[in-house]
């Protein structure tokens, strides 16, 4: 059976019970490091290899400490706590040449979801349908861009806007159906907020990343391989850093996940 590119790239070579190796960072390469979304998906896969989870993914908190290599990445997994309803795991990535200082650390929380009335949700933005939106072309530098079909429906990159607000319809280019791992990876697709404030590109690098899931596995399954809307904005861009908030919506307007990140530029 043929694997989708994301699943193939997050296959792990088991070295010990809780230690793995990956040589696939190059397939989701960014400019000077493996794509951050791929690292988040790899961390998720590593936990599932050690202890398949009954509960749904609730959150991920990650620190990007050093550039992620194209190959020779060692992944360690350990349980921090296993509760009655909620489990906590930590993954640490090391370059094969340096087993002391990690390049990436991610804490993942899994928990069952409670069937309770909804109190509040933000409003779905007014945007064009993906079929009417302009497709973002692939770039010769970041190879990960070819893994997604992206259609810009709000904002204009490399322009001076009043606020760095954008929204992009995103789906896996291989038509991989959505699940927690796929949504994790796609959550890091937004361009740096500086791209929407200046005609000249000012590149950024993620330092701290948090994602909160607000959908059930069944609700994700309902999306099939259709577009999801990835909306991003920042409250402050300055002094060499920006704080970005991302909302991921279904085409029907359901808020699926929210992420926050600190990036330096």
FIFI-675016 format. One line per 4 residues: number of its first residue (from 1); their letters; for each residue y, z negated, x negated of N, C-alpha, C. Coordinates in Angstrom, 2 decimals, always signed. Layout:
BEGIN
NUM) a) Y:Z:X:Y:Z:X:Y:Z:X | ...
END
This chain:
BEGIN
1) xxxx) -1.20:+0.00:-0.84:+0.00:+0.00:+0.00:+1.26:+0.00:-0.88 | +2.18:+0.92:-0.61:+3.39:+1.03:-1.41:+4.34:-0.12:-1.09 | +4.86:-0.77:-2.15:+5.80:-1.86:-1.97:+7.23:-1.32:-1.88 | +8.07:-2.03:-1.14:+9.48:-1.73:-1.15:+10.06:-2.14:-2.51
5) xxxx) +11.12:-1.50:-2.97:+11.69:-1.82:-4.28:+12.01:-3.30:-4.47 | +12.57:-3.96:-3.45:+12.91:-5.38:-3.61:+11.66:-6.22:-3.84 | +10.60:-5.95:-3.10:+9.37:-6.73:-3.26:+8.70:-6.45:-4.60 | +8.72:-5.19:-5.02:+8.14:-4.85:-6.31:+8.89:-5.54:-7.43
9) xxxx) +10.22:-5.58:-7.33:+11.04:-6.17:-8.39:+10.97:-7.69:-8.41 | +10.50:-8.31:-7.33:+10.40:-9.77:-7.28:+8.95:-10.24:-7.38 | +8.03:-9.33:-7.73:+6.67:-9.74:-8.09:+6.75:-10.54:-9.38 | +5.95:-11.58:-9.49:+6.00:-12.48:-10.64:+4.66:-12.52:-11.36
13) xxxx) +4.72:-12.65:-12.67:+3.52:-12.83:-13.49:+3.33:-14.33:-13.70 | +2.22:-14.86:-13.22:+1.99:-16.31:-13.33:+1.57:-16.67:-14.76 | +2.29:-17.62:-15.35:+1.96:-18.12:-16.68:+1.25:-19.47:-16.60 | +1.74:-20.33:-15.72:+1.15:-21.64:-15.44:+1.28:-21.88:-13.95
17) xxxx) +0.87:-23.06:-13.48:+0.92:-23.33:-12.03:+2.32:-23.14:-11.47 | +3.33:-23.65:-12.18:+4.70:-23.61:-11.68:+5.63:-22.79:-12.58 | +5.06:-21.93:-13.39:+5.87:-21.11:-14.32:+5.46:-19.66:-14.22 | +6.48:-18.78:-14.20:+6.24:-17.35:-14.02:+7.11:-16.56:-14.99
21) xxxx) +6.82:-15.26:-15.06:+7.63:-14.36:-15.87:+7.99:-13.14:-15.04 | +9.21:-12.64:-15.26:+9.66:-11.41:-14.60:+10.22:-10.46:-15.64 | +9.87:-9.19:-15.51:+10.40:-8.15:-16.38:+11.13:-7.08:-15.58 | +11.62:-7.44:-14.38:+12.14:-6.43:-13.45:+13.65:-6.48:-13.25
25) xxxx) +14.36:-7.27:-14.05:+15.81:-7.36:-13.85:+16.53:-6.04:-13.99 | +15.99:-5.16:-14.81:+16.64:-3.87:-15.03:+16.69:-2.99:-13.81 | +15.74:-3.18:-12.90:+15.70:-2.32:-11.71:+16.83:-2.65:-10.74 | +17.39:-3.85:-10.83:+18.54:-4.25:-10.01:+19.70:-4.63:-10.93
29) xxxx) +19.96:-3.77:-11.91:+20.96:-4.06:-12.93:+22.37:-3.89:-12.40 | +23.26:-4.81:-12.81:+24.68:-4.68:-12.55:+25.33:-4.18:-13.83 | +26.55:-4.54:-14.13:+27.19:-4.03:-15.33:+26.63:-4.66:-16.61 | +26.59:-6.00:-16.65:+26.16:-6.69:-17.87:+25.10:-7.74:-17.59
33) xxxx) +24.53:-7.73:-16.42:+23.55:-8.73:-16.02:+22.76:-8.17:-14.84 | +21.59:-8.75:-14.60:+20.87:-8.40:-13.38:+21.70:-8.84:-12.17 | +21.60:-8.10:-11.09:+22.34:-8.35:-9.85:+22.06:-9.76:-9.33 | +23.11:-10.48:-8.95:+22.96:-11.86:-8.48:+22.08:-11.98:-7.25
37) xxxx) +22.19:-11.01:-6.34:+21.35:-11.04:-5.15:+19.87:-10.94:-5.49 | +19.56:-10.16:-6.51:+18.16:-10.06:-6.96:+17.68:-11.41:-7.50 | +18.54:-12.11:-8.24:+18.16:-13.42:-8.77:+17.88:-14.41:-7.63 | +18.70:-14.39:-6.59:+18.46:-15.26:-5.44:+17.13:-14.93:-4.77
41) xxxx) +16.83:-13.64:-4.63:+15.57:-13.22:-4.02:+14.39:-13.60:-4.90 | +14.56:-13.51:-6.22:+13.48:-13.89:-7.14:+13.19:-15.38:-7.05 | +14.23:-16.19:-6.93:+14.04:-17.64:-6.79:+13.26:-17.95:-5.51 | +13.61:-17.27:-4.43:+12.89:-17.44:-3.17:+11.42:-17.07:-3.33
45) xxxx) +11.14:-15.95:-3.98:+9.76:-15.51:-4.18:+8.98:-16.51:-5.01 | +9.63:-17.10:-6.02:+8.95:-18.05:-6.89:+8.53:-19.30:-6.12 | +9.39:-19.80:-5.25:+9.03:-20.97:-4.44:+7.85:-20.62:-3.53 | +7.89:-19.46:-2.92:+6.81:-19.05:-2.02:+5.50:-18.88:-2.77
49) xxxx) +5.56:-18.51:-4.04:+4.35:-18.40:-4.85:+3.74:-19.77:-5.11 | +4.58:-20.77:-5.35:+4.10:-22.12:-5.66:+3.64:-22.84:-4.40 | +4.42:-22.74:-3.34:+4.11:-23.47:-2.10:+4.64:-22.69:-0.91 | +3.84:-21.82:-0.31:+4.29:-21.08:+0.87:+4.84:-22.02:+1.94
53) xxxx) +6.03:-21.71:+2.44:+6.74:-22.64:+3.31:+6.49:-22.35:+4.79 | +6.24:-23.42:+5.54:+6.14:-23.29:+7.00:+7.53:-23.27:+7.63 | +8.44:-24.04:+7.06:+9.81:-24.06:+7.58:+10.58:-22.84:+7.13 | +11.66:-22.53:+7.83:+12.50:-21.39:+7.49:+13.48:-21.77:+6.38
57) xxxx) +13.92:-20.77:+5.63:+14.94:-21.01:+4.62:+16.22:-21.48:+5.31 | +16.76:-22.61:+4.84:+17.99:-23.16:+5.42:+19.20:-22.91:+4.53 | +19.02:-23.09:+3.20:+20.16:-22.89:+2.31:+19.70:-22.65:+0.89 | +20.61:-22.06:+0.12:+20.42:-21.86:-1.32:+21.73:-22.22:-2.00
61) xxxx) +21.66:-23.01:-3.07:+22.81:-23.32:-3.90:+22.47:-22.93:-5.32 | +23.24:-22.03:-5.90:+22.89:-21.47:-7.20:+24.06:-21.54:-8.17 | +23.73:-21.72:-9.45:+24.71:-21.67:-10.54:+24.31:-20.54:-11.48 | +25.24:-19.64:-11.73:+25.02:-18.53:-12.66:+25.59:-18.96:-14.01
65) xxxx) +24.72:-19.36:-14.92:+25.15:-19.98:-16.17:+25.36:-18.98:-17.29 | +24.50:-17.97:-17.35:+24.58:-16.93:-18.38:+24.16:-15.60:-17.76 | +24.45:-14.48:-18.42:+23.95:-13.19:-17.91:+22.43:-13.19:-17.81 | +21.91:-12.55:-16.77:+20.47:-12.47:-16.56:+19.93:-11.23:-17.26
69) xxxx) +18.90:-11.38:-18.11:+18.41:-10.24:-18.90:+17.64:-9.24:-18.04 | +17.42:-8.06:-18.61:+16.67:-7.03:-17.91:+15.19:-7.36:-17.85 | +14.69:-8.07:-18.85:+13.27:-8.43:-18.87:+13.10:-9.75:-19.62 | +11.86:-10.23:-19.68:+11.61:-11.47:-20.40:+12.25:-12.69:-19.77
73) xxxx) +12.27:-12.74:-18.42:+12.88:-13.87:-17.72:+11.78:-14.85:-17.30 | +11.91:-16.10:-17.72:+10.95:-17.14:-17.37:+11.49:-17.92:-16.17 | +10.65:-18.17:-15.18:+11.05:-18.84:-13.94:+10.21:-20.08:-13.76 | +10.85:-21.25:-13.73:+10.18:-22.52:-13.47:+10.51:-23.00:-12.06
77) xxxx) +9.54:-23.59:-11.38:+9.72:-24.10:-10.01:+9.25:-25.54:-9.97 | +10.02:-26.39:-9.31:+9.54:-27.76:-9.08:+10.04:-28.26:-7.73 | +9.23:-29.11:-7.14:+9.60:-29.72:-5.87:+10.50:-30.93:-6.13 | +11.60:-31.01:-5.42:+12.48:-32.18:-5.51:+12.12:-33.22:-4.46
81) xxxx) +11.74:-32.74:-3.27:+11.31:-33.64:-2.21:+10.65:-32.83:-1.10 | +9.55:-33.34:-0.60:+8.90:-32.73:+0.55:+8.89:-33.75:+1.68 | +9.68:-33.47:+2.72:+9.81:-34.40:+3.83:+9.01:-33.93:+5.04 | +9.17:-34.65:+6.12:+8.44:-34.33:+7.35:+8.96:-33.03:+7.96
85) xxxx) +10.26:-32.82:+7.85:+10.86:-31.61:+8.44:+11.50:-30.70:+7.40 | +11.86:-31.26:+6.24:+12.68:-30.54:+5.28:+12.12:-30.65:+3.87 | +12.05:-29.52:+3.16:+11.56:-29.47:+1.79:+12.66:-28.96:+0.86 | +12.72:-29.56:-0.35:+13.72:-29.20:-1.35:+13.02:-28.74:-2.63
89) xxxx) +13.43:-27.59:-3.15:+12.85:-27.05:-4.38:+13.96:-26.60:-5.32 | +13.64:-26.67:-6.62:+14.57:-26.19:-7.64:+13.88:-25.13:-8.49 | +14.59:-24.04:-8.73:+14.12:-23.02:-9.66:+15.10:-22.94:-10.82 | +14.54:-22.74:-12.01:+15.36:-22.56:-13.22:+14.87:-21.31:-13.95
93) xxxx) +15.80:-20.46:-14.33:+15.48:-19.24:-15.07:+15.88:-19.43:-16.54 | +15.02:-18.95:-17.43:+15.30:-18.99:-18.86:+15.06:-17.61:-19.46 | +15.90:-17.24:-20.43:+15.60:-16.05:-21.21:+14.39:-16.36:-22.09 | +13.51:-15.39:-22.25:+12.29:-15.60:-23.02:+12.58:-16.06:-24.43
97) xxxx) +13.77:-15.71:-24.94:+14.13:-16.07:-26.30:+14.79:-17.44:-26.40 | +15.05:-18.07:-25.26:+15.72:-19.39:-25.26:+15.13:-20.23:-24.14 | +14.19:-21.10:-24.48:+13.52:-21.91:-23.47:+14.21:-23.25:-23.26 | +15.41:-23.42:-23.80:+16.10:-24.71:-23.71:+17.22:-24.67:-22.68
101) xxxx) +18.11:-23.69:-22.79:+19.25:-23.62:-21.89:+18.97:-22.59:-20.80 | +19.01:-22.99:-19.52:+18.75:-22.04:-18.44:+19.89:-21.04:-18.29 | +19.55:-19.87:-17.76:+20.55:-18.86:-17.46:+20.99:-18.93:-16.00 | +20.15:-19.55:-15.16:+20.38:-19.56:-13.71:+19.59:-20.72:-13.12
105) xxxx) +20.21:-21.43:-12.18:+19.55:-22.53:-11.48:+19.82:-22.39:-9.99 | +18.78:-22.54:-9.17:+18.97:-22.45:-7.72:+18.17:-23.52:-7.02 | +18.81:-24.24:-6.11:+18.14:-25.21:-5.23:+17.98:-24.58:-3.86 | +16.76:-24.62:-3.33:+16.45:-24.01:-2.04:+15.98:-25.09:-1.07
109) xxxx) +16.47:-25.03:+0.15:+16.09:-25.98:+1.20:+15.40:-25.20:+2.32 | +14.24:-25.71:+2.74:+13.49:-25.12:+3.86:+13.36:-26.17:+4.95 | +13.53:-25.76:+6.20:+13.42:-26.71:+7.29:+13.11:-25.97:+8.59 | +12.41:-26.65:+9.49:+12.18:-26.04:+10.80:+13.49:-26.08:+11.59
113) xxxx) +13.62:-25.18:+12.54:+14.85:-25.08:+13.32:+14.65:-25.75:+14.68 | +15.68:-26.44:+15.12:+15.61:-27.14:+16.40:+16.22:-26.29:+17.51 | +15.58:-26.32:+18.64:+16.05:-25.55:+19.79:+17.08:-26.40:+20.54 | +18.35:-26.23:+20.16:+19.43:-26.99:+20.78:+20.53:-26.03:+21.23
117) xxxx) +21.32:-26.44:+22.22:+22.41:-25.56:+22.69:+23.40:-25.26:+21.57 | +23.93:-24.04:+21.57:+24.93:-23.67:+20.59:+26.29:-24.20:+21.02 | +27.01:-24.79:+20.06:+28.31:-25.36:+20.34:+29.46:-24.40:+20.02 | +29.31:-23.63:+18.95:+30.42:-22.77:+18.53:+29.91:-21.70:+17.58
121) xxxx) +30.55:-20.54:+17.62:+30.33:-19.50:+16.62:+31.63:-18.74:+16.44 | +31.90:-18.32:+15.20:+33.05:-17.47:+14.95:+32.89:-16.15:+15.71 | +33.97:-15.43:+15.86:+33.94:-14.19:+16.62:+33.64:-13.00:+15.71 | +32.83:-12.12:+16.24:+32.50:-10.88:+15.54:+33.77:-10.05:+15.35
125) xxxx) +34.01:-9.54:+14.14:+35.26:-8.78:+13.91:+35.25:-7.44:+14.63 | +36.42:-6.93:+14.88:+36.57:-5.60:+15.49:+36.47:-4.55:+14.38 | +35.37:-3.81:+14.38:+35.13:-2.83:+13.32:+34.51:-1.57:+13.92 | +34.54:-0.50:+13.15:+33.88:+0.74:+13.55:+32.37:+0.60:+13.40
129) xxxx) +31.65:+1.38:+14.17:+30.19:+1.40:+14.06:+29.80:+1.99:+12.70 | +28.61:+1.65:+12.20:+28.21:+2.20:+10.90:+28.19:+3.72:+10.87 | +27.83:+4.34:+11.99:+27.76:+5.80:+12.04:+29.14:+6.45:+11.88 | +30.20:+5.69:+12.16:+31.56:+6.21:+12.06:+32.27:+5.74:+10.79
133) xxxx) +31.57:+4.98:+9.96:+32.18:+4.39:+8.76:+31.85:+5.21:+7.52 | +32.74:+5.12:+6.54:+32.60:+5.92:+5.32:+31.58:+5.31:+4.38 | +30.64:+6.12:+3.93:+29.60:+5.63:+3.03:+30.17:+5.40:+1.63 | +29.83:+4.26:+1.03:+30.25:+3.95:-0.33:+29.30:+4.67:-1.28
137) xxxx) +29.82:+5.50:-2.19:+28.93:+6.23:-3.09:+28.31:+5.32:-4.14 | +27.16:+5.74:-4.66:+26.54:+5.01:-5.76:+27.41:+5.13:-7.01 | +27.28:+4.14:-7.90:+28.03:+4.14:-9.15:+27.05:+4.33:-10.30 | +27.42:+5.06:-11.34:+26.50:+5.26:-12.46:+26.23:+3.98:-13.25
141) xxxx) +27.08:+2.96:-13.10:+26.89:+1.72:-13.85:+25.88:+0.80:-13.19 | +26.25:+0.17:-12.08:+25.35:-0.79:-11.43:+24.19:-0.10:-10.71 | +22.98:-0.23:-11.24:+21.82:+0.42:-10.63:+21.46:-0.19:-9.29 | +21.84:-1.44:-9.06:+21.47:-2.09:-7.80:+22.11:-1.41:-6.60
145) xxxx) +23.24:-0.71:-6.80:+23.92:-0.09:-5.68:+23.06:+0.96:-4.99 | +22.20:+1.62:-5.74:+21.34:+2.65:-5.15:+20.27:+2.06:-4.24 | +20.11:+0.74:-4.29:+19.10:+0.08:-3.44:+19.61:-0.14:-2.02 | +20.91:+0.10:-1.79:+21.50:-0.17:-0.48:+22.29:+1.03:+0.00
149) xxxx) +22.29:+1.21:+1.31:+23.23:+2.11:+1.96:+24.36:+1.24:+2.49 | +25.57:+1.49:+2.02:+26.72:+0.68:+2.41:+27.81:+1.58:+3.01 | +28.36:+1.13:+4.14:+29.40:+1.89:+4.83:+30.60:+0.99:+5.11 | +31.71:+1.31:+4.47:+32.93:+0.51:+4.59:+33.59:+0.73:+5.94
153) xxxx) +33.81:-0.35:+6.69:+34.45:-0.22:+7.99:+35.70:-1.06:+8.12 | +36.02:-1.86:+7.11:+37.24:-2.66:+7.13:+37.66:-2.90:+5.69 | +38.93:-2.61:+5.38:+39.43:-2.79:+4.03:+39.29:-1.52:+3.21 | +40.01:-1.47:+2.11:+39.95:-0.32:+1.21:+39.94:-0.82:-0.22
157) xxxx) +38.87:-0.53:-0.93:+38.75:-0.98:-2.31:+39.78:-0.28:-3.20 | +40.19:-0.99:-4.26:+41.15:-0.49:-5.24:+42.47:-0.09:-4.56 | +42.93:-1.02:-3.71:+44.22:-0.84:-3.06:+44.89:-2.20:-2.97 | +46.18:-2.22:-2.68:+46.90:-3.48:-2.54:+46.97:-3.83:-1.06
161) xxxx) +46.18:-4.80:-0.62:+46.17:-5.25:+0.76:+46.91:-6.58:+0.87 | +47.31:-6.93:+2.09:+47.95:-8.21:+2.32:+46.97:-9.36:+2.11 | +45.72:-9.14:+2.44:+44.67:-10.13:+2.18:+43.40:-9.39:+1.78 | +42.55:-10.02:+0.97:+41.36:-9.33:+0.45:+40.20:-9.35:+1.45
165) xxxx) +40.43:-8.82:+2.62:+39.46:-8.86:+3.71:+38.74:-7.52:+3.76 | +37.42:-7.56:+3.84:+36.64:-6.33:+3.93:+35.42:-6.57:+4.79 | +34.86:-5.50:+5.30:+33.59:-5.56:+6.03:+32.82:-4.28:+5.76 | +31.55:-4.43:+5.45:+30.71:-3.29:+5.07:+29.39:-3.38:+5.83
169) xxxx) +29.01:-2.29:+6.46:+27.67:-2.20:+7.04:+26.66:-1.96:+5.92 | +25.62:-2.76:+5.88:+24.66:-2.70:+4.77:+23.24:-2.64:+5.33 | +22.42:-1.79:+4.72:+20.99:-1.82:+4.99:+20.25:-1.40:+3.73 | +18.99:-1.79:+3.64:+18.17:-1.44:+2.49:+17.94:+0.07:+2.50
173) xxxx) +18.18:+0.72:+1.36:+18.05:+2.17:+1.28:+16.62:+2.64:+1.51 | +15.65:+1.76:+1.25:+14.24:+2.12:+1.46:+13.78:+1.79:+2.87 | +14.72:+1.34:+3.72:+14.43:+0.94:+5.10:+13.49:-0.25:+5.17 | +13.61:-1.13:+4.19:+12.84:-2.39:+4.23:+13.34:-3.25:+5.38
177) xxxx) +12.45:-3.77:+6.22:+12.89:-4.63:+7.33:+13.50:-5.92:+6.79 | +14.43:-6.45:+7.55:+15.11:-7.68:+7.13:+14.20:-8.89:+7.24 | +14.30:-9.78:+6.26:+13.71:-11.11:+6.28:+14.60:-11.99:+5.42 | +14.20:-13.25:+5.19:+15.06:-14.17:+4.46:+15.34:-13.67:+3.05
181) xxxx) +14.31:-13.16:+2.37:+14.51:-12.67:+1.00:+15.46:-11.49:+0.97 | +15.29:-10.56:+1.90:+16.16:-9.40:+1.94:+17.60:-9.75:+2.24 | +17.80:-10.70:+3.15:+19.16:-11.11:+3.50:+19.82:-11.85:+2.33 | +19.03:-12.65:+1.63:+19.54:-13.33:+0.43:+20.08:-12.33:-0.57
185) xxxx) +19.29:-11.30:-0.84:+19.70:-10.30:-1.82:+20.96:-9.57:-1.37 | +20.99:-9.15:-0.12:+22.13:-8.37:+0.39:+23.39:-9.21:+0.52 | +23.25:-10.54:+0.59:+24.42:-11.40:+0.77:+25.38:-11.33:-0.41 | +24.90:-10.86:-1.55:+25.75:-10.81:-2.74:+26.27:-9.40:-3.01
189) xxxx) +26.20:-8.52:-2.02:+26.68:-7.15:-2.22:+28.20:-6.99:-2.16 | +28.98:-7.91:-1.57:+30.43:-7.65:-1.51:+31.07:-7.47:-2.89 | +32.02:-6.54:-2.96:+32.77:-6.32:-4.19:+33.65:-7.54:-4.47 | +34.07:-7.73:-5.73:+35.01:-8.81:-6.03:+36.27:-8.70:-5.17
193) xxxx) +36.80:-9.84:-4.76:+37.99:-9.83:-3.90:+39.20:-9.21:-4.59 | +39.21:-9.23:-5.91:+40.32:-8.61:-6.65:+40.40:-7.11:-6.39 | +39.28:-6.48:-6.01:+39.28:-5.04:-5.75:+40.15:-4.68:-4.55 | +40.45:-5.67:-3.70:+41.21:-5.41:-2.48:+42.66:-5.90:-2.58
197) xxxx) +43.08:-6.20:-3.81:+44.45:-6.65:-4.05:+45.18:-5.84:-5.10 | +44.46:-4.97:-5.79:+45.04:-4.28:-6.95:+44.40:-2.91:-7.08 | +45.19:-1.85:-7.26:+44.59:-0.52:-7.46:+43.74:-0.43:-8.72 | +44.03:-1.27:-9.72:+43.24:-1.28:-10.94:+42.10:-2.29:-10.81
201) xxxx) +40.87:-1.92:-11.16:+39.75:-2.86:-11.01:+39.86:-4.05:-11.94 | +39.77:-5.23:-11.37:+39.68:-6.47:-12.15:+38.33:-7.10:-11.79 | +37.39:-7.00:-12.70:+36.02:-7.40:-12.40:+35.88:-8.91:-12.43 | +34.93:-9.40:-11.62:+34.67:-10.83:-11.54:+33.20:-11.13:-11.75
205) xxxx) +32.91:-12.39:-12.03:+31.53:-12.84:-12.22:+31.33:-14.12:-11.43 | +30.27:-14.16:-10.62:+29.96:-15.34:-9.82:+29.57:-16.50:-10.71 | +30.11:-17.68:-10.42:+29.77:-18.89:-11.16:+28.93:-19.83:-10.28 | +29.37:-20.06:-9.06:+28.67:-20.94:-8.12:+28.50:-20.22:-6.80
209) xxxx) +27.31:-20.39:-6.18:+27.00:-19.62:-4.98:+26.25:-20.50:-3.98 | +26.68:-20.45:-2.72:+26.00:-21.19:-1.66:+25.78:-20.26:-0.48 | +24.59:-20.32:+0.10:+24.30:-19.54:+1.31:+23.62:-20.44:+2.33 | +24.06:-20.34:+3.58:+23.47:-21.09:+4.69:+22.93:-20.10:+5.72
213) xxxx) +21.67:-20.25:+6.07:+21.04:-19.38:+7.05:+21.22:-19.96:+8.44 | +21.57:-19.11:+9.40:+21.79:-19.56:+10.77:+20.98:-18.74:+11.77 | +19.86:-18.20:+11.32:+19.01:-17.41:+12.19:+17.55:-17.77:+11.94 | +16.74:-17.53:+12.93:+15.31:-17.78:+12.80:+14.64:-16.56:+12.18
217) xxxx) +13.44:-16.73:+11.62:+12.70:-15.55:+11.14:+12.49:-14.51:+12.23 | +12.28:-14.96:+13.46:+12.08:-14.02:+14.57:+13.35:-13.22:+14.83 | +14.52:-13.88:+14.74:+15.78:-13.17:+14.97:+16.04:-12.15:+13.86 | +15.63:-12.48:+12.65:+15.75:-11.51:+11.56:+14.81:-10.34:+11.77
221) xxxx) +13.61:-10.63:+12.23:+12.63:-9.58:+12.48:+13.14:-8.60:+13.54 | +13.89:-9.12:+14.50:+14.45:-8.27:+15.55:+15.41:-7.22:+14.99 | +15.99:-7.48:+13.82:+16.94:-6.54:+13.24:+16.25:-5.29:+12.70 | +14.93:-5.38:+12.47:+14.23:-4.26:+11.88:+14.85:-3.91:+10.54
225) xxxx) +15.13:-2.64:+10.32:+15.80:-2.21:+9.08:+17.21:-1.68:+9.39 | +17.75:-2.11:+10.53:+19.07:-1.64:+10.96:+20.17:-2.24:+10.06 | +21.37:-1.69:+10.18:+22.51:-2.23:+9.44:+22.83:-3.65:+9.87 | +23.27:-4.47:+8.91:+23.94:-5.73:+9.21:+25.35:-5.61:+8.65
229) xxxx) +26.27:-6.37:+9.23:+27.66:-6.31:+8.80:+27.92:-7.45:+7.82 | +28.37:-7.12:+6.62:+28.69:-8.11:+5.59:+30.21:-8.17:+5.47 | +30.79:-9.23:+6.04:+32.24:-9.43:+6.07:+32.63:-10.44:+5.01 | +33.64:-10.12:+4.20:+34.04:-11.02:+3.12:+35.55:-11.18:+3.07
233) xxxx) +35.99:-12.37:+2.66:+37.41:-12.66:+2.53:+37.58:-13.78:+1.51 | +38.80:-14.06:+1.13:+39.10:-15.15:+0.21:+40.38:-15.83:+0.66 | +40.40:-17.15:+0.55:+41.60:-17.91:+0.88:+42.57:-17.97:-0.29 | +42.07:-17.80:-1.51:+42.93:-17.87:-2.68:+42.33:-17.02:-3.80
237) xxxx) +43.18:-16.18:-4.38:+42.82:-15.40:-5.56:+43.93:-15.62:-6.58 | +43.63:-16.23:-7.70:+44.66:-16.49:-8.69:+44.16:-17.34:-9.83 | +44.90:-17.31:-10.93:+44.57:-18.09:-12.11:+43.16:-17.79:-12.62 | +42.76:-16.54:-12.45:+41.50:-16.13:-13.01:+40.28:-16.49:-12.18
241) xxxx) +40.48:-16.87:-10.92:+39.33:-17.21:-10.09:+39.61:-16.91:-8.63 | +38.54:-16.72:-7.86:+38.70:-16.59:-6.41:+37.52:-17.27:-5.72 | +37.81:-17.75:-4.50:+36.81:-18.40:-3.67:+36.54:-17.50:-2.49 | +35.33:-16.98:-2.42:+34.98:-15.96:-1.41:+34.07:-16.53:-0.34
245) xxxx) +34.38:-16.20:+0.90:+33.52:-16.54:+2.03:+32.96:-15.25:+2.62 | +31.66:-15.23:+2.86:+31.00:-14.04:+3.41:+30.26:-14.42:+4.68 | +30.42:-13.61:+5.70:+29.66:-13.77:+6.94:+28.79:-12.53:+7.14 | +27.55:-12.76:+7.51:+26.62:-11.66:+7.75:+26.27:-11.64:+9.23
249) xxxx) +26.54:-10.50:+9.87:+26.39:-10.36:+11.31:+25.33:-9.32:+11.65 | +24.68:-9.50:+12.78:+23.84:-8.45:+13.32:+24.72:-7.41:+14.00 | +24.18:-6.24:+14.26:+24.95:-5.22:+14.96:+25.38:-5.71:+16.34 | +24.56:-6.59:+16.94:+24.87:-7.11:+18.27:+25.90:-8.23:+18.23
253) xxxx) +26.34:-8.64:+17.04:+27.39:-9.65:+16.94:+26.92:-11.07:+16.72 | +25.65:-11.26:+16.37:+25.14:-12.60:+16.09:+25.38:-12.94:+14.62 | +25.92:-14.14:+14.37:+26.16:-14.59:+13.01:+24.84:-15.05:+12.40 | +24.36:-14.34:+11.39:+23.05:-14.59:+10.80:+23.10:-15.57:+9.62
257) xxxx) +24.14:-15.46:+8.79:+24.22:-16.29:+7.59:+25.66:-16.33:+7.10 | +25.98:-17.38:+6.34:+27.31:-17.56:+5.75:+27.12:-17.92:+4.28 | +27.92:-17.31:+3.40:+27.87:-17.71:+2.00:+29.28:-18.01:+1.50 | +29.33:-18.85:+0.48:+30.58:-19.17:-0.21:+30.31:-19.09:-1.70
261) xxxx) +31.26:-18.54:-2.43:+31.06:-18.49:-3.88:+32.38:-18.62:-4.63 | +32.25:-19.15:-5.83:+33.37:-19.22:-6.77:+33.09:-18.20:-7.86 | +34.08:-17.34:-8.11:+33.93:-16.32:-9.15:+35.13:-16.37:-10.07 | +34.90:-16.05:-11.33:+35.98:-15.95:-12.32:+36.24:-14.48:-12.60
265) x) +37.50:-14.13:-12.84:+37.83:-12.74:-13.18:+38.78:-12.70:-14.37
END
